[in-house]
Amino acid sequence: MPASSRHEASPAANHVLRLLGALLLYPAQSLRAVLPEIAAELATCRSLRRIDRERLTALIDELSTNDDVTAEETYVGLFDRGRATSLHLFEHLHGEGRERGAAMIRLGEMYHHAGFLLKPGELPDYLPALLEFLGHRPDDEVAAIMADCGHLVRGIGEAVAGRGSRYAAVFDAVLVHAGETGLDWSKAVEPEPLADIDDDWMDAPAFDKPDEQPTTSTIRFMPKPGR
């Protein structure tokens, strides 16, 4: 899980978001070593549907069975090559434009006000970090933030599903847990070796000024125009 810290206890109902975020981290040996613990917690998580637990178990089995090199190369090939599957949410809103920097500052301030510290070098819009943060927030805040960025999470998840990767199960479980519409699984293919990853890209929606209160959503991810 991200080596971050915070000042308040985690709401039990949203602890699952921390587990799901951990599964999206680079599969270093330190993560792979705790996969049995993560699997055991997910297996008894009442906020997950049975199909979620089954799909997540299949992902964990794959990560556990693959050797280190295969697991790491698969991860890099999926998430680090091609913008459609980038785990940095603001890339899907702003690319590398100046707006992304301003949005990063606002999101970082939200973390700071909540007493949540990122790892050194970790960017605020990194999805595993956001899920770690939300794992310690109340239901209304989780719902508000995911209502803003759910379309981004869904877009990444469906791109991942289209690559035939079991990682898609994580995105679906996150969305459903937060009360959002899950993935369109008609876009999925059976898990298989990754093909060449294209460079598809989402149009940049608007980004509103955040709220002042740290106990509510201060990142305003707005839906793509026309949706």
N, C-alpha and C positions, 0 to 999 in steps of 0.2 A: 504494500500500500504506500501512497506518497508519504515521504517523511516530513509531514507537516504537523503543526501544533495549533491548538485552539484553547479557549478558556471555558467552554461550557460543555456539559455532558451531551452525548449523542442521543437524540430521540430514537427510541428502540425501533419504531416503525420504519425509519429511514436508514437504519444501519445497512440495509441491503444495498443501498447506493454506493457505500464505501466498498463493499465486496465486488460489485459490478465494475466500479472504477478501477479497482486493483487488477481485474482481468484484462483491462485495456493497457496496462503498463507493459513496457519492454520485458520480454520473458527471460530476464536474467536468472541466474541460479538462485538468488535470494527469493525471487517470486515463486519460482518452481518448487522451492522447498516448502512453501506454505500452501501449495495448492490443495493438499488433502484437508487442511483446516478450512480453507474457503469452501471446498466441496461439501464438507460436513455441515457448515452453517447454511449454505444455500439449500441443501436437501431438506432442512426443517423450516425454511422460511415460509411463513403462511401468506405473505404478501405476493408471492410468486405463484403463477399458475403452474399446473402440472407440466404443460408443454414447455414452459420456460425452464423449469428444473431439468427436464429431459435434454433440452438443447444445450443448456449450460454444462450439464454433466458430460455431454459429448465433446464440447470444447475443452473442458478440463482434462478429459481422458486423452484427447489429441495432444494437448500441451505436455502432459505427463509422459506420454509414450514416445513422442519425438525426441531425438537427441538434441543437445543444446544448439548445435549449428543449424539444424533444420528449423527448430522453433524460432530462433532469432532471425534467420534469413527470411522465413515466411512473414514474420511480423514487419520487418523492414520493407520487404517487397509490397506489402499490403498498405501500410500506413505512412510510409516515408517517401513513396514514389507515386506522384499523382495527386493533384489537389482534391479530387472528388472524395478521397478517403482520408484526408488530413484530419487529425484529431485536434487541431487548433481551430476553434470555432470562428474566430474573427477572420481567418483566411477566406471563409465562405461568404463573409459580408463585405470585407474591405480589401482583400488581396494584401498587397504590401503597401497600400496607400497611407497617407498621413492620418486618415480617420481611424485606422487600426490602433495607432499609438494612443490617441485620445481615449478610445474605448478601453484599451488596456489599463490606462490610469484609473478610469472610473471603476472598472471591475476590481482592480487592486485595492482601491479605497474601500469598496464594499467588504472585501476580505479583512482588511485592516480593522475596520470598525467592529467586525464580528470577532476579532481576536484570532483570526486564522492566518497562519504563516506558511507561505509556500517554501518548497525546497529551494536552495540556491540554484539560480539559473532556470527555474521553472516558470513558464509564462502563465499569466492569469487565465487565458482562454483555453488552456490545455484541458480537454474534456475529463481525463481522470482526476485532475485537481478540482475541477468544478464539482464532480460527483463526490469526491472526498468532503468538500465543503458542505454540500447539500445533505450528506449523511449525518450532519450535526445540526441541521436546521429543522424547524417545525414544519408541519404539513402545509400550512398556508403559504409559507415562503417557498417551499419546494414547488408547489403547484404554480405559483406566480412566475418563478424563474423558468420553469420548464414550459409554461405556456408561451413564453417569449422565445425560447430557443429550441423548442421541440421540433420545429420544421427543419432546423439544421441537423439535429441528431438523427431525425428520420432520413434525411437526404444522405447522410454519411452511411447510416445503417443499410439503406437499400443499395447503395453503391457497393458496400462490402458484401451484401448478399448476392449481388450480381457477379461478384468475383468467385462465388462458390465457397465462401469462407464461413466457418462455424462461428467466427467472431460476431456475425450478425445477430446472434442470439442475445448478446449483451445489450445492444441498442434497443432491441424490441422489448426486453425486460425493463430497461430504464423507462422507456416511454409509457408502458402499460402501468408500471408502479406509480408513476406520477399522474395518472389519469389522462394521458394523451393517447391519441390513436397510434397503434403500433405500426410495424412495417407492412408494406404491401409485399407479401411473400410470393406473389405471382412474378415478381422481378428476380426471384432467387433461382439459383441453379444448384445442382448437387455439389457438395464440396469436392474440389479437384485441385490439381496444381494450378497456381495462378498463371494467367495469361499475361501478355504485355498490358501494362496499366496505362490507360489513356490520360489525357490531361483535361478532362471535362471540368466545367467551371460553372458556378452559380452566379446569376446576376446579383449585384450588390443592392440589398434592400436598404430602407432608411434605418437610422439608429437614433433613437430619441434620447433626450437628456434623462439621466437616472433620477429616481426619487431621492429625497434627502435622508429619509429614515433608513438605517441599516437593517432594520428588522423586516423590510419588505424588499421586493425585487428592485435592484438598482441597475440592472442591465436590461436594456430594452431591445431585445431582438424582435424585429418586426417581420411579418410574413412577406413573402415575395409579392410584388404588385400583381394584381389580377387573380390571386388565389381566393 
